[in-house]
Amino acid sequence: MAPRFDTISFLSDYGTDDEFVGVVKSVIRSIAPHVTVIDITHGIRPYDLKGGALTLARSVQYLCPGVVLAIVDPGVGTDRRAVAIEVGDGQSYLVGPDNGLLASAVGLVGGATAAVELTATEYQLPAPGPTFAGRDVFAPAAAHLCNGVPLDALGRRLDPAELVPGVVPLPREEGGAIVGEVLWVDRYGNCQLNVDPEAVEGWGERVQLRWTRPREGSRTARRAATFGDLPAGQVGLIVDSYGLLAVCVPRGSAADLLGLEAGDELTLVPLDDDEPDQPGGDGDGGVTTPVTLHRRKPS
């Protein structure tokens, strides 16, 4: 059987403190030694299905053709299904638990063209226990697909309409304001929102941000094209690299400054540019004090 794919893109909540990621990669190599494994991330918070699904959805359109192996599996060992999903009539496959983790990514690449439940034990490892499906079920399936094993050999066919759907939070409009959600906080503290830039088209430069967790607060943000268009300390609202609105602070963490986390609700309220800033607003980004430096006189 001729190898079909040479790339597996791997996402999980395994972290890197334990041996889990290394073991999964070694299982893949033992079955399909020609395959390169690309680590998307293993830093998903444990059991965070929504976070894993959103990370995969952000990434999927940039991944190499091949197999995507995604594992965030709080239901491991239960009756939740293990699945392999074909997209693009066989251009790529996604392998993982059928718990909503894969659904948004599958939708973004055009939807499933076929799917199977991974029930064929001859394409799995013998399992000492039921709690490491990444090693025993998912990794072998991904590797065998790369080796050219047909999808139908891995298990019984499923109607793609039976797959568990993803849960993608949608913004809502309330009295001229937009109530959104923080989807993701990146390592720089930028807070990606589930708000399309078109939703604030026609708004002025200034937008009030309001939140209620961990306590009620508000801040004035300024819309900008890039981080460099904002003065130091100014809370900004930019279009991020995935085409969504994000709250940022140049060379600082908006998440730390505002106390925001993924999953928090955030309300955007348009402000007239000639209105005074609201309490807690940024004004022009802080006070600048001129400083003159002089050469020190020799003693």
PyMOL commands that set and color helices and strands:
alter all, ss='L'
color gray80, all
select helices_A, chain A and resi 20-31+49-62+103-108+121-123+133-146+151-154+160-162+197-200+227-229+254-258
alter helices_A, ss='H'
color red, helices_A
select strands_A, chain A and resi 7-12+36-41+67-71+82-87+92-97+112-117+157-158+172-174+177-185+191-193+206-211+217-223+236-239+245-248+265-270
alter strands_A, ss='S'
color yellow, strands_A
deselect
rebuild
show_as cartoon
